[in-house]
Amino acid sequence: LTVGQTKEFAVHFIDSDGEELHEEEEHGMAIVIRGDNVGSTSFQIQLMHDGHSDYTSLPINVTVVE
């Protein structure tokens, strides 16, 4: 990303048959990332169920440049 840029990403969880686990419209699964300042960070996505994570992604790195 560049400073001031915003990108939106859709998140889809699929099972071993390639079928989506949840309807996106029902849960609104999207991530909006905005580059406020130069630098880097990372985040993880978790699929929570009954108070625990059924899935946790690897770290997703984001770098913001001028």
Buried (B, 14 or more C-beta within 10 A) or exposed (E): BEEEEEEEEEBEBEEEEEEEEEEEEEEEBEEEBEBEEEEEEEEEBEBEEEEEEEEEEEEEEEEBEE
